[in-house]
């Protein structure tokens, strides 16, 4: 049995008022990318039962827009500890998941480092190690209980960035 994990970096955000990083919303490019990413996820059958999201404005908006484009109703949990979380914190969140498919929407550099650490081998995509805004890794963990998740155990299923989908970014 396996559990599917989806790791998403928030979409492109606005720098119009950079004095409060936590409150930065998405920009127009990021909003369009969310729609494309949500359609891509649902079209590939990567639909989460649960979503764990940083409580920063750009991740909340990314979550809301991707879920709306997927036309699904996962259980969404907003967590302050995912705001600039370390890979260790991300693993703790994974271990607390329920259902057969969970998504985490968070920030770099933590989400990128965690993506590198969780898979048995990285995709050949040229942007994987940059993990740009809107990047999505889909992988399967060979476990029956989320609490048993470990690093370097997940099988790569998919990796995409917004520019791969209709030239968005």
Contact map, one row per residue, 1 for C-alpha under 8 A:
1110000000000000000000000000000000000000000000000000000000000000000000000000000000000000000000000000000000000000000000000000000000000000000001110000000000000000000000000
1111000000000000000000000000000000000000000000000000000000000000000000000000000000000000000000000001000000000000000000000000000000000000000111110000000000000000000000000
1111100000000000000000000000000000000000000000000000000000000000000000000000000000000000000000000001100000000000000000000000000000000000000111111100000000000000000000000
0111110000000000000000000000000000000000000000000000000000000000000000000000000000000000000000000001110000000000000000000000000000000000011110000000000000000000000000000
0011111000000000000000000000000000000000000000000000000000000000000000000000000000000000000000000000111100000000000000000000000000000000011110000000000000000000000000000
0001111100000000000000000000000000000000000001010000000000000000000000000000000000000000000000000000111100000000000000000000000000000001111000000000000000000000000000000
0000111110000000000000000000000000000000000000000000000000000000000000000000000000000000000000000000001111000010001000000000000000000001110000000000000000000000000000000
0000011111000000000000000000000000000000000000000000000000000000000000000000000000000000000000000000001111000010000000000000000000000111100000000000000000000000000000000
0000001111100000000000000000000000000000000000000000000000100000000000000000000000000000000000000000000011110010000000000000000000111111000000000000000000000000000000000
0000000111111000000000000000000000000000000000000000000001100100000000000000000000000000000000000000000011100000000000000000000000001110000000000000000000000000000000000
0000000011111000000000000100011011000000000000000000000001100100000000000000000000000000000000000000000000000000000000000000000000001110000000000000000000000000000000000
0000000001111100000000000110111000000000000000000000000000000000000000000000000000000000000000000000000000000000000000000000000000001100000000000000000000000000000000001
0000000001111110000000011110010000000000000000000000000001000000000000000000000000000000000000000000000000000000000000000000000000000000000000000000000000000000000000000
0000000000011111100000011110000000000000000000000000000000000000000000000000000000000000000000000000000000000000000000000000000000000000000000000000000000000000000000000
0000000000001111110000010000000000000000000000000000000000000000000000000000000000000000000000000000000000000000000000000000000000000000000000000000000000000000000000000
0000000000000111110000000000000000000000000000000000000000000000000000000000000000000000000000000000000000000000000000000000000000000000000000000000000000000000000000000
0000000000000111111100010000000000000000000000000000000000000000000000000000000000000000000000000000000000000000000000000000000000000000000000000000000000000000000000000
0000000000000011111110010000000000000000000000000000000000000000000000000000000000000000000000000000000000000000000000000000000000000000000000000000000000000000000000000
0000000000000000111110000000000000000000000000000000000000000000000000000000000000000000000000000000000000000000000000000000000000000000000000000000000000000000000000000
0000000000000000111111110000000000000000000000000000000000000000000000000000000000000000000000000000000000000000000000000000000000000000000000000000000000000000000000000
0000000000000000011111110000000000000000000000000000000000000000000000000000000000000000000000000000000000000000000000000000000000000000000000000000000000000000000000000
0000000000000000000111110000000000000000000000000000000111000000000000000000000000000000000000000000000000000000000000000000000000000000000000000000000000000000000000000
0000000000000000000111111000000000000000000000000000000111000000000000000000000000000000000000000000000000000000000000000000000000000000000000000000000000000000000000000
0000000000001110110111111100000000000000000000000000000111000000000000000000000000000000000000000000000000000000000000000000000000000000000000000000000000000000000000000
0000000000001100000000111110000000000000000000000000000011001000000000000000000000000000000000000000000000000000000000000000000000000000000000000000000000000000000000000
0000000000111100000000011111111000000000000000000000000011001100000000000000000000000000000000000000000000000000000000000000000000000000000000000000000000000000000000000
0000000000011100000000001111111000000000000000000000000000000000000000000000000000000000000000000000000000000000000000000000000000000000000000000000000000000000000000000
0000000000000000000000000111111100000000000000000000000000000000000000000000000000000000000000000000000000000000000000000000000000000000000000000000000000000000000000000
0000000000010000000000000111111110000000000000000000000000000000000000000000000000000000000000000000000000000000000000000000000000000000000000000000000000000000000000011
0000000000111000000000000111111111000000000000000000000000000100000000000000000000000000000000000000000000000000000000000000000000000100000000000000000000000000000000001
0000000000110000000000000111111111100000000000000000000000000100100000000000000000000000000000000000000000000000000000000000000000000000000000000000000000000000000000000
0000000000000000000000000001111111110000000000000000000000000000000000000000000000000000000000000000000000000000000000000000000000000000000000000000000000000000000000010
0000000000100000000000000000111111111000000000000000000000000000000000000000000000000000000000000000000000000000000000000000000000000100000000000000000000000000010000011
0000000000100000000000000000011111111100000000000000000000000100110010000000000000000000000000000000000000000000000000000000000000000100000000000000000000000000000000000
0000000000000000000000000000001111111110000000000000000000000000110110000000000000000000000000000000000000000000000000000000000000000000000000000000000000000000000000000
0000000000000000000000000000000111111111000000000000000000000000000010000000000000000000000000000000000000000000000000000000000000000000000000000000000000000000010011010
0000000000000000000000000000000011111111100000000000000000000000010010000000000000000000000000000000000000000000000000000000000000000100000000000000000000000000010010000
0000000000000000000000000000000001111111110000000000000000000000111111000000000000000000000000000000000000000000000000000000000000000000000000000000000000000000000000000
0000000000000000000000000000000000111111111000000000000000000000010011000000000000000000000000000000000000000000000000000000000000000000000000000000000000000000000000000
0000000000000000000000000000000000011111111100000000000000000000000000000000000000000000000000000000000000000000000000000000000000000000000000000000000000000000000000000
0000000000000000000000000000000000001111111111100000000000000000000001000000000000000000000000000000000000000000000000000000000000000000000000000000000000000000000000000
0000000000000000000000000000000000000111111111100000000000000000000001000000000000000000000000000000000000000000000000000000000000000000000000000000000000000000000000000
0000000000000000000000000000000000000011111111000000000000000000000000000000000000000000000000000000000000000000000000000000000000000000000000000000000000000000000000000
0000000000000000000000000000000000000001111111000000000000000000000000000000000000000000000000000000000000000000000000000000000000000000000000000000000000000000000000000
0000000000000000000000000000000000000000111111100000000000000000000000000000000000000000000000000000000000000000000000000000000000000000000000000000000000000000000000000
0000010000000000000000000000000000000000111111110000000000000000000000000000000000000000000000000000100000000000000000000000000000000000010000000000000000000000000000000
0000000000000000000000000000000000000000110011111000000000000000000001010000000000000000000000000000100000000000000000000000000000000000000000000000000000000000000000000
0000010000000000000000000000000000000000000001111110000000000000000000000100000000000000000000000001111000000000000000000000000000000000000000000000000000000000000000000
0000000000000000000000000000000000000000000000111110000000000000000000001110000000000000000000000111110000000000000000000000000000000000000000000000000000000000000000000
0000000000000000000000000000000000000000000000011111000000000000000000000111100000000000000000001110111000000000000000000000000000000000000000000000000000000000000000000
0000000000000000000000000000000000000000000000011111100000000000000000000111100000000000000000000000011110000000000000000000000000000000000000000000000000000000000000000
0000000000000000000000000000000000000000000000000111110000000000000000000001111000000000000010000000011110000000000000000000000000000000000000000000000000000000000000000
0000000000000000000000000000000000000000000000000011111000110010000000000001111001000000000000000000000111000000000000000000000000000000000000000000000000000000000000000
0000000000000000000000000000000000000000000000000001111100110000000000000000011111100000000000000000000011000000000000000000000000000000000000000000000000000000000000000
0000000000000000000000000000000000000000000000000000111110110000000000000000011101100000000000000000000000000000000000000000000000000000000000000000000000000000000000000
0000000000000000000001110000000000000000000000000000011111110000000000000000000100100000000000000000000000000000000000000000000000000000000000000000000000000000000000000
0000000000000000000001111100000000000000000000000000001111111000000000000000000000000000000000000000000000000000000000000000000000000000000000000000000000000000000000000
0000000001101000000001111100000000000000000000000000000111111100000000000000000000000000000000000000000000000000000000000000000000000000000000000000000000000000000000000
0000000011100000000000000000000000000000000000000000111111111110000000000000000000000000000000000000000011000000000000000000000000000000000000000000000000000000000000000
0000000000000000000000000000000000000000000000000000111111111111000000000000010000000000000000000000000000000000000000000000000000000000000000000000000000000000000000000
0000000000000000000000001100000000000000000000000000000011111111100000000000000000000000000000000000000000000000000000000000000000000000000000000000000000000000000000000
0000000001100000000000000100011001000000000000000000000001111111110000000000000000000000000000000000000010000000000000000000000000000000000000000000000000000000000000000
0000000000000000000000000000000000000000000000000000100000111111111000000000000000000000000000000000000010000000000000000000000000000000000000000000000000000000000000000
0000000000000000000000000000000000000000000000000000000000011111111100000000000000000000000000000000000000000000000000000000000000000000000000000000000000000000000000000
0000000000000000000000000000001001100100000000000000000000001111111110000000000000000000000000000000000000000000000000000000000000000000000000000000000000000000000000000
0000000000000000000000000000000001101110000000000000000000000111111111000000000000000000000000000000000000000000000000000000000000000000000000000000000000000000000000000
0000000000000000000000000000000000000100000000000000000000000011111111111100000000000000000000000000000000000000000000000000000000000000000000000000000000000000000000000
0000000000000000000000000000000000100100000000000000000000000001111111110000000000000000000000000000000000000000000000000000000000000000000000000000000000000000000000000
0000000000000000000000000000000001111110000000000000000000000000111111100000000000000000000000000000000000000000000000000000000000000000000000000000000000000000000000000
0000000000000000000000000000000000000110110000100000000000000000011111110000000000000000000000000000000000000000000000000000000000000000000000000000000000000000000000000
0000000000000000000000000000000000000000000000000000000000000000001111111000000000000000000000000000000000000000000000000000000000000000000000000000000000000000000000000
0000000000000000000000000000000000000000000000100000000000000000001101111100000000000000000000000000000000000000000000000000000000000000000000000000000000000000000000000
0000000000000000000000000000000000000000000000001000000000000000001000111110000000000000000000000000000000000000000000000000000000000000000000000000000000000000000000000
0000000000000000000000000000000000000000000000011110000000000000001000011111000000000000000000000000000000000000000000000000000000000000000000000000000000000000000000000
0000000000000000000000000000000000000000000000001110000000000000000000001111100000000000000000000000000000000000000000000000000000000000000000000000000000000000000000000
0000000000000000000000000000000000000000000000000111100000000000000000000111110000000000000000000000000000000000000000000000000000000000000000000000000000000000000000000
0000000000000000000000000000000000000000000000000111100000000000000000000011111000000000000000000000000000000000000000000000000000000000000000000000000000000000000000000
0000000000000000000000000000000000000000000000000001111000010000000000000001111100000000000000000000000000000000000000000000000000000000000000000000000000000000000000000
0000000000000000000000000000000000000000000000000001111000000000000000000000111111100000000000000000000000000000000000000000000000000000000000000000000000000000000000000
0000000000000000000000000000000000000000000000000000011100000000000000000000011111100000000000000000000000000000000000000000000000000000000000000000000000000000000000000
0000000000000000000000000000000000000000000000000000010000000000000000000000001111111000100000000000000000000000000000000000000000000000000000000000000000000000000000000
0000000000000000000000000000000000000000000000000000111000000000000000000000001111111000110000000000000001100000000000000000000000000000000000000000000000000000000000000
0000000000000000000000000000000000000000000000000000011100000000000000000000001111111000000000000000000001100000000000000000000000000000000000000000000000000000000000000
0000000000000000000000000000000000000000000000000000000000000000000000000000000011111100000000000000000001111100000000000000000000000000000000000000000000000000000000000
0000000000000000000000000000000000000000000000000000000000000000000000000000000011111111110000000000000001100110000000000000000000000000000000000000000000000000000000000
0000000000000000000000000000000000000000000000000000000000000000000000000000000000011111110000000000000000001110010000000000000000000000000000000000000000000000000000000
0000000000000000000000000000000000000000000000000000000000000000000000000000000000001111111000000000000000000110110000000000000000000000000000000000000000000000000000000
0000000000000000000000000000000000000000000000000000000000000000000000000000000000001111111100000000000000000000000000000000000000000000000000000000000000000000000000000
0000000000000000000000000000000000000000000000000000000000000000000000000000000011001111111110000000000000000000000000000000000000000000000000000000000000000000000000000
0000000000000000000000000000000000000000000000000000000000000000000000000000000001001111111111000000000000000110010000000000000000000000000000000000000000000000000000000
0000000000000000000000000000000000000000000000000000000000000000000000000000000000000011111111100000000000000000010000000000000000000000000000000000110000000000000000000
0000000000000000000000000000000000000000000000000000000000000000000000000000000000000001111111110000000000000000000000000000000000000000000000000000000000000000000000000
0000000000000000000000000000000000000000000000000001000000000000000000000000000000000000111111111000000000000000000000000000000000000000000000000000000000000000000000000
0000000000000000000000000000000000000000000000000000000000000000000000000000000000000000011111111000010000000000000000000000000000000000000000000110100000000000000000000
0000000000000000000000000000000000000000000000000000000000000000000000000000000000000000001111111000000000000000000000000000000000000000000000000111100000000000000000000
0000000000000000000000000000000000000000000000000000000000000000000000000000000000000000000111111100000000000000000000000000000000000000000000000110000000000000000000000
0000000000000000000000000000000000000000000000000100000000000000000000000000000000000000000011111110010000000000000000000000000000000000000000000110000000000000000000000
0000000000000000000000000000000000000000000000001100000000000000000000000000000000000000000000011111110000000000000000000000000000000000000000000100000000000000000000000
0000000000000000000000000000000000000000000000001100000000000000000000000000000000000000000000001111110000000000000000000000000000000000000000000000000000000000000000000
0111000000000000000000000000000000000000000000011000000000000000000000000000000000000000000000000111110000000000000000000000000000000000000000000000000000000000000000000
0011110000000000000000000000000000000000000001111100000000000000000000000000000000000000000000000111111000000000000000000000000000000000000000000000000000000000000000000
0001110000000000000000000000000000000000000000011111000000000000000000000000000000000000000001001111111100000000000000000000000000000000000000000000000000000000000000000
0000111100000000000000000000000000000000000000010111000000000000000000000000000000000000000000000000111110000000000000000000000000000000000000000000000000000000000000000
0000111100000000000000000000000000000000000000000011100000000000000000000000000000000000000000000000011111000000000000000000000000000000000000000000000000000000000000000
0000001111000000000000000000000000000000000000000011110000100110000000000000000000000000000000000000001111100000000000000000000000000000000000000000000000000000000000000
0000001111000000000000000000000000000000000000000000110000100000000000000000000001111000000000000000000111110110000000000000000000000000000000000000000000000000000000000
0000000011000000000000000000000000000000000000000000000000000000000000000000000001111000000000000000000011111110000000000000000000000000000000000000000000000000000000000
0000000010000000000000000000000000000000000000000000000000000000000000000000000000010000000000000000000001111111100000000000000000100000000000000000000000000000000000000
0000000000000000000000000000000000000000000000000000000000000000000000000000000000010100000000000000000000111111100000000000000000000000000000000000000000000000000000000
0000000000000000000000000000000000000000000000000000000000000000000000000000000000011110010000000000000001111111110000000000000000000000000000000000000000000000000000000
0000001110000000000000000000000000000000000000000000000000000000000000000000000000001110010000000000000001111111111000000000000000000000000000000000000000000000000000000
0000000000000000000000000000000000000000000000000000000000000000000000000000000000000000000000000000000000011111111100000000000011100000000000000000000000000000000000000
0000000000000000000000000000000000000000000000000000000000000000000000000000000000000010000000000000000000011111111110000000000000000000000000000000000000000000000000000
0000000000000000000000000000000000000000000000000000000000000000000000000000000000000110011000000000000000000111111111000000000000000000000000000000000000000000000000000
0000001000000000000000000000000000000000000000000000000000000000000000000000000000000000000000000000000000000011111111100000000000000000100000000000000000000000000000000
0000000000000000000000000000000000000000000000000000000000000000000000000000000000000000000000000000000000000001111111100100000010000000000000000000000000000000000000000
0000000000000000000000000000000000000000000000000000000000000000000000000000000000000000000000000000000000000000111111110000000000000000000000000000001100000000000000000
0000000000000000000000000000000000000000000000000000000000000000000000000000000000000000000000000000000000000000011111110000000000000000000000000000011111000000000000000
0000000000000000000000000000000000000000000000000000000000000000000000000000000000000000000000000000000000000000001111111100000000000000001000000000001111110000000000000
0000000000000000000000000000000000000000000000000000000000000000000000000000000000000000000000000000000000000000000011111100000000000000000000000000000111110000000000000
0000000000000000000000000000000000000000000000000000000000000000000000000000000000000000000000000000000000000000000000111110000000000000000000000000000100110000000000000
0000000000000000000000000000000000000000000000000000000000000000000000000000000000000000000000000000000000000000000100111111000100000000000000000000000000010000000000000
0000000000000000000000000000000000000000000000000000000000000000000000000000000000000000000000000000000000000000000000001111100100000000000000000000000000010010000000000
0000000000000000000000000000000000000000000000000000000000000000000000000000000000000000000000000000000000000000000000000111110100000000000000000000000000000000000000000
0000000000000000000000000000000000000000000000000000000000000000000000000000000000000000000000000000000000000000000000000011111100000000000000000000000000000010000000000
0000000000000000000000000000000000000000000000000000000000000000000000000000000000000000000000000000000000000000000000000001111110000000000000000000000000000000000000000
0000000000000000000000000000000000000000000000000000000000000000000000000000000000000000000000000000000000000000000000000000111111110000000000000000000000000000100000000
0000000000000000000000000000000000000000000000000000000000000000000000000000000000000000000000000000000000000000000000000111111111110000000000000000000000000010000000000
0000000000000000000000000000000000000000000000000000000000000000000000000000000000000000000000000000000000000001000100000000011111100000000000000000000000000000000000000
0000000000000000000000000000000000000000000000000000000000000000000000000000000000000000000000000000000000000001000000000000001111110000000000000000000000000000000000000
0000000010000000000000000000000000000000000000000000000000000000000000000000000000000000000000000000000000010001000000000000001111111010000000000000000000000000000000000
0000000010000000000000000000000000000000000000000000000000000000000000000000000000000000000000000000000000000000000000000000001101111110000000000000000000000000100000000
0000000011110000000000000000000000000000000000000000000000000000000000000000000000000000000000000000000000000000000000000000000000111110000000000000000000000000110000001
0000000111110000000000000000010011001000000000000000000000000000000000000000000000000000000000000000000000000000000000000000000000011111000000000000000000000000110000001
0000000111100000000000000000000000000000000000000000000000000000000000000000000000000000000000000000000000000000000000000000000000111111100000000000000000000011110000000
0000011110000000000000000000000000000000000000000000000000000000000000000000000000000000000000000000000000000000000000000000000000000111110000000000000000000111100000000
0000011100000000000000000000000000000000000000000000000000000000000000000000000000000000000000000000000000000000001000000000000000000011111000000000000000011111000000000
0001111000000000000000000000000000000000000001000000000000000000000000000000000000000000000000000000000000000000000000000000000000000001111100000000000000011110000000000
0001110000000000000000000000000000000000000000000000000000000000000000000000000000000000000000000000000000000000000000100000000000000000111110000000000001111100000000000
0111100000000000000000000000000000000000000000000000000000000000000000000000000000000000000000000000000000000000000000000000000000000000011111000000000001111000000000000
0111100000000000000000000000000000000000000000000000000000000000000000000000000000000000000000000000000000000000000000000000000000000000001111100000100011100000000000000
1110000000000000000000000000000000000000000000000000000000000000000000000000000000000000000000000000000000000000000000000000000000000000000111110000000011000000000000000
1110000000000000000000000000000000000000000000000000000000000000000000000000000000000000000000000000000000000000000000000000000000000000000011111101100000000000000000000
1110000000000000000000000000000000000000000000000000000000000000000000000000000000000000000000000000000000000000000000000000000000000000000001111101000000000000000000000
0010000000000000000000000000000000000000000000000000000000000000000000000000000000000000000000000000000000000000000000000000000000000000000000111111100000000000000000000
0010000000000000000000000000000000000000000000000000000000000000000000000000000000000000000001111100000000000000000000000000000000000000000000111111100000000000000000000
0000000000000000000000000000000000000000000000000000000000000000000000000000000000000000000001111000000000000000000000000000000000000000000000001111100000000000000000000
0000000000000000000000000000000000000000000000000000000000000000000000000000000000000000000000100000000000000000000000000000000000000000000000111111110000000000000000000
0000000000000000000000000000000000000000000000000000000000000000000000000000000000000000001001100000000000000000000000000000000000000000000010101111111010000000000000000
0000000000000000000000000000000000000000000000000000000000000000000000000000000000000000001000000000000000000000000001000000000000000000000000000001111110000000000000000
0000000000000000000000000000000000000000000000000000000000000000000000000000000000000000000000000000000000000000000011100000000000000000000000000000111111000000000000000
0000000000000000000000000000000000000000000000000000000000000000000000000000000000000000000000000000000000000000000011111000000000000000000000000000011111000000000000000
0000000000000000000000000000000000000000000000000000000000000000000000000000000000000000000000000000000000000000000001110000000000000000000011000000111111100000000000000
0000000000000000000000000000000000000000000000000000000000000000000000000000000000000000000000000000000000000000000001110000000000000000001111000000001111110000000000000
0000000000000000000000000000000000000000000000000000000000000000000000000000000000000000000000000000000000000000000000111000000000000000001110000000000011111000000000000
0000000000000000000000000000000000000000000000000000000000000000000000000000000000000000000000000000000000000000000000111110000000000000111100000000000001111110000000000
0000000000000000000000000000000000000000000000000000000000000000000000000000000000000000000000000000000000000000000000000000000000000000111100000000000000111110000000000
0000000000000000000000000000000000000000000000000000000000000000000000000000000000000000000000000000000000000000000000000000000000000001111000000000000000011111000000000
0000000000000000000000000000000000000000000000000000000000000000000000000000000000000000000000000000000000000000000000000010100100000011110000000000000000011111100000000
0000000000000000000000000000000000000000000000000000000000000000000000000000000000000000000000000000000000000000000000000000000000000011100000000000000000000111110100000
0000000000000000000000000000000000000000000000000000000000000000000000000000000000000000000000000000000000000000000000000000001000011111000000000000000000000011111110001
0000000000000000000000000000000010011000000000000000000000000000000000000000000000000000000000000000000000000000000000000000000000001110000000000000000000000001111111111
0000000000000000000000000000000000000000000000000000000000000000000000000000000000000000000000000000000000000000000000000000000000000000000000000000000000000000111111111
0000000000000000000000000000000000000000000000000000000000000000000000000000000000000000000000000000000000000000000000000000000000000000000000000000000000000001111111110
0000000000000000000000000000000000011000000000000000000000000000000000000000000000000000000000000000000000000000000000000000000000000000000000000000000000000000111111110
0000000000000000000000000000000000010000000000000000000000000000000000000000000000000000000000000000000000000000000000000000000000000000000000000000000000000000011111110
0000000000000000000000000000000000000000000000000000000000000000000000000000000000000000000000000000000000000000000000000000000000000000000000000000000000000000011111111
0000000000000000000000000000100110010000000000000000000000000000000000000000000000000000000000000000000000000000000000000000000000000000000000000000000000000000011111111
0000000000010000000000000000110010000000000000000000000000000000000000000000000000000000000000000000000000000000000000000000000000001100000000000000000000000000111000111
